[in-house]
Amino acid sequence: MNKLRNGLIGLGMLICSVTSAAAEVSVGIGIGLPNVSIGINLPLFPELVAVPGYPVYYAPQVDANYFFHDGMYWVYRDDNWYASSWYNGPWGLVGPDVVPLFILRIPVRYYRQPPLYFHGWRSNYPPRWGQHWGHEWEHRRSGWDRWNHRRAPSRAPLPVYQREYSGDRYPHVDQQLRLRGQNYRYQPRDKIVQQHFKQVEEQRAPAPALKNQKQQDKIPSTPRRQRNPIDSSSKPALRGDTKVQQLTPDNKPVQQREPAVQDQKQQPKNAQRDLKQQEKAAQREQKQQEKAALREQKQQTKAVQRQQKEPRIVEQQQRSPARGESRQPRQDRGQEQNRDERGGGRNN
């Protein structure tokens, strides 16, 4: 029964991959057909809650085994896994050999509609996929249930931009791809998911190329100008590190034209030299102006200092005669006293 089921799943994947041209899925993910329902019809963007210790979200209010991981939505229904990049599909069938490991590791307790064969399995452990899909599958995916819980990768950001699109505004497949590219920059880690989005981009890439080709076909082609053989022969041929002189049809050596080329090369040099000379002249003039301004400023300060000193000199001159006059009367008084003393002596 398990082999028959796996064969039917593989056949369904092959049919889906052949019959859909507007596919949004790739290697390992079957093509989701528009208007094909798997029983998931969500009117709004669902509430997603993180599964503790796992890089996965689940939808507790959705009556389905509905998860979000690595930038995509995952649904387990009727013993099959389905995936989509938008919350309400279209959904693509995913084979059990390529389902991401952390989707397989989701504990049983987070399945809102667990199948009957989940009965009796421990709720804090993942489903016993090896028992369900057989020993061959378990051998191919050996070690899927062994991992370091302390080193779980971070969760992918939720595509909350999809909340704006519901009901009649829910986009078609082409619109979904464009909106995702504009609003969601997350890069998936799982190789199968990476290949899926890579193939989607490759399928969309040829369309603009064909459009550009049609536009180019409408443009009238203009004939290309052919090179003048004289011009091509007039260029000096190089052999190793030496120049070989060639003659033009006028029998004039190419070397005669070199001075004109040198003159053309010297013109920019002369212009640069003139520009430098002009800059130097401007700098000299600016320095001279600065020196003249400093000289004038010094002269003004000296004049101010001179004006401040003149009142002091006048005051000193006015005070000095008064002091001289005051000294002369004292001298006269002394002479008179001496005379009196002498006279008195004579009278005695």
C-alpha positions as CSV (number, residue, x, y, z in Angstrom):
1,M,0.0,0.0,0.0
2,N,2.8,2.4,0.8
3,K,4.5,1.8,-2.5
4,L,1.2,2.3,-4.3
5,R,0.6,5.5,-2.5
6,N,4.1,6.8,-3.3
7,G,3.6,5.8,-6.9
8,L,0.3,7.7,-7.1
9,I,1.9,10.8,-5.5
10,G,4.8,10.7,-8.0
11,L,2.3,10.3,-10.9
12,G,0.2,13.2,-9.6
13,M,3.4,15.4,-9.4
14,L,4.3,14.5,-13.0
15,I,0.8,15.3,-14.3
16,C,0.7,18.6,-12.4
17,S,4.2,19.6,-13.7
18,V,3.1,18.9,-17.3
19,T,-0.4,20.4,-17.3
20,S,0.4,23.8,-15.8
21,A,2.0,26.7,-17.7
22,A,1.3,29.3,-15.0
23,A,3.2,27.3,-12.4
24,E,4.5,28.8,-9.1
25,V,6.4,25.6,-8.1
26,S,9.5,23.8,-9.2
27,V,11.8,20.9,-8.4
28,G,10.2,18.7,-5.8
29,I,7.1,20.9,-5.5
30,G,4.2,20.0,-7.9
31,I,2.4,22.7,-9.9
32,G,-0.5,24.3,-8.1
33,L,-3.5,24.7,-10.5
34,P,-5.7,27.8,-10.1
35,N,-9.3,27.1,-9.1
36,V,-8.3,23.6,-7.7
37,S,-9.2,23.5,-4.0
38,I,-7.7,21.2,-1.4
39,G,-10.3,22.2,1.2
40,I,-8.4,25.4,2.4
41,N,-10.4,28.5,1.8
42,L,-9.3,31.3,4.0
43,P,-11.2,34.6,3.8
44,L,-8.5,36.6,5.6
45,F,-4.8,36.3,6.4
46,P,-4.6,33.8,9.3
47,E,-3.2,34.4,12.7
48,L,0.1,32.5,12.9
49,V,1.8,31.6,16.2
50,A,5.4,30.4,16.7
51,V,6.0,26.9,17.7
52,P,8.3,27.1,20.7
53,G,11.9,25.9,19.9
54,Y,11.1,25.4,16.1
55,P,11.6,27.8,13.1
56,V,7.9,27.2,12.3
57,Y,4.5,28.9,12.8
58,Y,1.1,27.2,13.1
59,A,-2.4,28.6,12.7
60,P,-4.4,27.7,15.9
61,Q,-7.6,29.2,14.5
62,V,-7.5,27.4,11.1
63,D,-9.3,24.0,11.1
64,A,-6.4,22.4,9.2
65,N,-2.8,21.2,9.6
66,Y,-1.6,24.7,8.5
67,F,2.0,25.9,9.0
68,F,4.4,28.5,7.8
69,H,8.1,27.8,7.4
70,D,11.1,29.1,5.3
71,G,8.9,31.7,3.5
72,M,6.1,29.3,2.4
73,Y,2.9,28.0,3.7
74,W,2.6,24.2,4.3
75,V,-0.6,22.1,4.7
76,Y,-0.8,18.4,5.5
77,R,-4.1,17.0,4.2
78,D,-5.2,13.6,3.0
79,D,-1.7,12.1,3.7
80,N,-0.1,14.6,1.3
81,W,1.9,17.8,1.9
82,Y,1.1,20.9,-0.1
83,A,3.0,24.2,-0.3
84,S,2.2,27.8,-1.5
85,S,3.9,31.2,-1.3
86,W,0.4,32.8,-0.5
87,Y,-1.8,32.0,2.4
88,N,-4.8,30.8,0.3
89,G,-3.0,29.0,-2.5
90,P,-2.8,27.9,-5.2
91,W,-1.3,24.9,-3.6
92,G,1.4,22.6,-5.0
93,L,1.9,18.9,-4.2
94,V,5.2,18.2,-2.4
95,G,6.7,14.7,-2.4
96,P,7.6,13.1,1.0
97,D,11.3,12.9,-0.1
98,V,11.7,16.6,-0.4
99,V,9.5,18.0,2.5
100,P,11.8,20.3,4.6
101,L,13.1,18.7,7.7
102,F,11.6,21.1,10.2
103,I,8.2,20.6,8.7
104,L,8.6,16.8,9.4
105,R,9.8,17.6,12.9
106,I,6.7,19.6,14.0
107,P,5.3,17.9,17.1
108,V,2.0,16.1,16.9
109,R,0.2,18.5,19.3
110,Y,0.3,21.3,16.7
111,Y,-1.7,19.4,14.1
112,R,-5.2,20.8,14.3
113,Q,-6.7,17.9,12.3
114,P,-4.4,14.9,13.0
115,P,-5.0,11.8,11.0
116,L,-6.3,8.7,12.7
117,Y,-2.9,6.9,12.6
118,F,-1.5,9.7,14.8
119,H,-3.5,8.2,17.6
120,G,-1.3,7.0,20.4
121,W,1.8,8.9,19.3
122,R,3.5,11.2,21.8
123,S,2.3,14.8,21.4
124,N,5.6,16.5,22.1
125,Y,7.4,14.4,19.4
126,P,7.1,14.5,15.6
127,P,4.9,12.0,13.8
128,R,6.4,8.6,13.1
129,W,6.9,9.2,9.4
130,G,9.2,6.2,9.0
131,Q,6.4,4.0,10.2
132,H,3.9,5.7,7.9
133,W,6.0,6.0,4.7
134,G,8.0,2.9,5.1
135,H,11.6,1.8,5.7
136,E,12.8,2.8,2.3
137,W,11.8,6.4,2.9
138,E,13.3,6.3,6.4
139,H,16.5,5.0,4.8
140,R,16.6,7.8,2.2
141,R,16.0,10.5,4.9
142,S,18.0,9.0,7.6
143,G,18.5,11.2,10.6
144,W,15.6,13.5,9.9
145,D,14.4,13.4,13.5
146,R,17.9,14.0,15.1
147,W,19.0,17.6,15.5
148,N,20.4,20.0,18.1
149,H,17.5,21.8,19.6
150,R,19.8,24.5,21.0
151,R,20.9,25.5,17.5
152,A,17.6,25.8,15.7
153,P,17.7,28.4,13.0
154,S,15.7,31.6,13.3
155,R,12.2,31.9,12.0
156,A,11.5,33.5,8.6
157,P,9.6,36.8,8.9
158,L,5.9,36.6,8.3
159,P,4.7,38.1,4.9
160,V,2.3,40.5,6.7
161,Y,1.9,42.5,3.4
162,Q,-0.6,39.8,2.3
163,R,-3.1,41.1,4.9
164,E,-4.1,43.8,2.4
165,Y,-5.3,41.2,-0.1
166,S,-8.4,39.2,0.7
167,G,-11.7,38.4,-1.0
168,D,-12.0,39.9,-4.4
169,R,-8.6,41.5,-4.0
170,Y,-6.8,38.2,-3.7
171,P,-4.2,38.2,-6.5
172,H,-3.7,35.8,-9.3
173,V,-0.5,33.8,-9.7
174,D,1.4,36.3,-11.8
175,Q,0.3,39.1,-9.4
176,Q,1.4,37.0,-6.4
177,L,4.9,36.7,-7.8
178,R,5.2,40.4,-8.5
179,L,3.9,41.4,-5.1
180,R,6.1,39.0,-3.3
181,G,9.2,40.3,-5.2
182,Q,8.3,43.9,-4.2
183,N,7.4,43.3,-0.5
184,Y,9.2,40.2,0.7
185,R,13.0,40.0,0.6
186,Y,13.5,36.8,2.6
187,Q,15.8,34.2,1.0
188,P,14.8,30.6,1.9
189,R,17.4,28.2,3.4
190,D,15.9,24.9,2.2
191,K,17.5,23.8,-1.1
192,I,14.2,22.6,-2.6
193,V,12.5,25.9,-1.8
194,Q,15.4,27.8,-3.2
195,Q,15.2,25.8,-6.5
196,H,11.5,26.5,-6.5
197,F,11.8,30.2,-6.5
198,K,14.8,30.1,-8.8
199,Q,12.8,28.2,-11.4
200,V,9.9,30.6,-11.0
201,E,12.2,33.5,-11.8
202,E,13.6,31.7,-14.8
203,Q,10.1,31.1,-16.1
204,R,9.3,34.7,-15.9
205,A,12.6,36.0,-17.4
206,P,12.0,35.1,-21.1
207,A,8.9,37.2,-21.4
208,P,10.5,40.7,-21.2
209,A,13.3,39.4,-23.4
210,L,10.8,38.5,-26.2
211,K,9.1,41.9,-25.7
212,N,12.3,43.8,-26.2
213,Q,13.1,41.6,-29.3
214,K,9.8,42.6,-30.8
215,Q,10.4,46.2,-30.2
216,Q,13.9,46.0,-31.8
217,D,12.3,44.3,-34.9
218,K,10.0,47.3,-35.4
219,I,12.9,49.7,-35.4
220,P,14.3,50.1,-39.0
221,S,17.8,48.9,-39.3
222,T,20.3,51.5,-40.4
223,P,23.3,50.5,-42.5
224,R,26.6,50.6,-40.7
225,R,29.3,52.8,-41.9
226,Q,32.1,50.9,-43.4
227,R,35.6,51.8,-42.3
228,N,37.7,53.7,-44.8
229,P,40.6,51.4,-45.8
230,I,42.8,54.5,-46.0
231,D,42.1,55.4,-42.4
232,S,42.8,51.8,-41.2
233,S,46.0,51.7,-43.1
234,S,47.2,55.1,-41.9
235,K,47.5,53.8,-38.3
236,P,50.9,52.6,-37.3
237,A,51.1,48.9,-37.0
238,L,52.7,47.4,-33.9
239,R,55.2,44.6,-33.9
240,G,56.3,43.8,-30.5
241,D,57.6,47.0,-28.9
242,T,58.6,48.8,-32.2
243,K,56.7,51.0,-34.5
244,V,56.6,50.2,-38.3
245,Q,56.3,53.3,-40.5
246,Q,53.6,53.0,-43.2
247,L,52.9,55.2,-46.2
248,T,49.6,56.7,-47.1
249,P,48.3,56.8,-50.7
250,D,49.8,60.3,-50.9
251,N,53.3,58.8,-50.3
252,K,53.5,60.8,-47.1
253,P,54.9,59.0,-44.1
254,V,52.8,58.8,-41.0
255,Q,55.5,60.4,-38.9
256,Q,54.8,63.8,-40.6
257,R,51.5,63.8,-38.9
258,E,52.9,63.3,-35.5
259,P,53.6,67.0,-34.7
260,A,49.9,67.8,-35.2
261,V,49.0,65.1,-32.8
262,Q,51.6,66.4,-30.4
263,D,50.2,69.9,-30.7
264,Q,46.8,68.5,-29.9
265,K,48.2,66.8,-26.8
266,Q,50.1,70.0,-25.8
267,Q,47.0,72.1,-25.9
268,P,45.5,70.7,-22.7
269,K,48.9,71.0,-21.1
270,N,49.2,74.6,-22.1
271,A,45.7,75.3,-20.8
272,Q,46.6,73.7,-17.5
273,R,49.8,75.8,-17.3
274,D,47.8,79.0,-18.0
275,L,45.3,78.1,-15.3
276,K,48.1,77.5,-12.8
277,Q,49.7,80.9,-13.7
278,Q,46.4,82.6,-13.2
279,E,45.9,81.0,-9.9
280,K,49.4,82.1,-8.8
281,A,48.8,85.6,-9.9
282,A,45.6,85.8,-8.0
283,Q,47.3,84.5,-4.9
284,R,50.1,87.1,-5.2
285,E,47.5,89.8,-5.6
286,Q,45.6,88.6,-2.6
287,K,48.8,88.6,-0.5
288,Q,49.6,92.1,-1.6
289,Q,46.1,93.3,-0.6
290,E,46.5,91.6,2.7
291,K,49.8,93.3,3.3
292,A,48.4,96.7,2.4
293,A,45.5,96.2,4.7
294,L,47.9,95.3,7.6
295,R,50.0,98.3,6.8
296,E,47.1,100.7,6.9
297,Q,45.8,99.2,10.1
298,K,49.2,99.7,11.8
299,Q,49.2,103.3,10.6
300,Q,45.8,103.9,12.1
301,T,46.7,102.4,15.4
302,K,49.8,104.6,15.5
303,A,47.7,107.7,14.8
304,V,45.3,106.8,17.5
305,Q,48.2,106.2,20.0
306,R,49.6,109.6,18.9
307,Q,46.3,111.3,19.5
308,Q,46.1,109.8,22.9
309,K,49.6,111.0,23.9
310,E,49.1,114.6,22.8
311,P,46.7,115.7,25.7
312,R,49.1,114.3,28.2
313,I,52.0,116.4,26.8
314,V,49.9,119.5,26.9
315,E,48.9,118.9,30.5
316,Q,52.5,118.4,31.5
317,Q,53.5,121.6,29.8
318,Q,50.7,123.5,31.5
319,R,51.7,122.1,34.9
320,S,55.5,122.8,34.6
321,P,55.4,126.7,34.6
322,A,53.2,126.7,37.7
323,R,55.8,124.7,39.5
324,G,58.6,127.1,38.3
325,E,56.7,130.1,39.6
326,S,56.1,128.5,42.9
327,R,59.8,127.9,43.3
328,Q,60.9,131.5,42.5
329,P,59.0,133.2,45.3
330,R,60.5,130.8,47.8
331,Q,63.9,131.7,46.5
332,D,63.1,135.4,46.8
333,R,61.8,135.0,50.3
334,G,65.1,133.3,51.3
335,Q,67.2,136.1,49.8
336,E,65.1,138.7,51.7
337,Q,65.5,136.8,55.0
338,N,69.3,136.7,54.5
339,R,69.4,140.4,53.7
340,D,67.3,141.1,56.9
341,E,69.6,139.0,59.0
342,R,72.7,140.8,57.5
343,G,71.1,144.2,58.1
344,G,70.3,143.4,61.6
345,G,73.8,142.4,62.3
346,R,75.2,145.6,61.0
347,N,72.8,147.7,63.1
348,N,73.9,145.9,66.2
